[in-house]
Amino acid sequence: MKKQELSRKLGKRIVLLREKKGWSQAELARVCLKDRQSIERLERGTTNPTAYTLYEVASALEITLAELLKI
């Protein structure tokens, strides 16, 4: 799998999990202590997040990092 494809799949997974909680991008960003634009880039797959950023997103969504990475 290429980097761009992986990023897009991960972004779609984050959107799915965020929407499952009924949250907007702004709400997820607030819980993660990020700005909304960072969450937007993450969901579009146009950024290469650090492992810690993914951990923060998973924690905010109340799931494990392993669950987040099930793409």
N, C-alpha and C positions, 0 to 999 in steps of 0.2 A: 504494500500500500504506500502510495506517495504521501509526502508531508501535507500537501494541500488537501488531499482527500481525507486524511486522518483529522485534520483541523476542522473541516466541514462537518464530518460525522460527529466529532466531539461537540461542536457548536449546536448541532441539531439535538443532541442528547441533553445538553444544558437547557435549551429552550423547552423541550418536552418536560423535563423535571421541574423547571421553574413554573411553567404553566399548570402543571399538576398541583402545585401548591397555591395556584391562583395569584401569583406575584407578577408584578411588572418588572421590567429591567431595572427601574429605579429602586424598587423595593429590594431586589437581590443585591444591587450595588450598595445600598445603605447597610444591609446586614454584613456584607463582605468588607465594608469600609473602602470601597472602590468608587470611581465615578461611573455614571451610567454609560458613558462612551466606551469605557473599558469592557463592560459587560456586553455591549453591542458588538464590539470587535471580536470578542471571544465567541459569541454566538454565531457570527458570520464566518468564523474561521479565518479571519485575516490577521490574527496575532499568534505568536508562539508563546503560550503561557508557561511560567515556571511551574515546577511540581508544587511549590508552596501555594501559588495562586489557585491551582486546581484543588488543593487541599482546603483552602479557604472557601471556595465555592461549594465543595462537597459538604463541608461542615455547616455552612449556611443553609444548605438544602436538607440538612439532617440525614445525610447518607455517608457511607464510607467512600474513600477515594476509589477503592476497587469497584464499588457500585457505579460511580460516576464514569469510570473507564470502560464499562461494559457496552461497547459500541459494536 
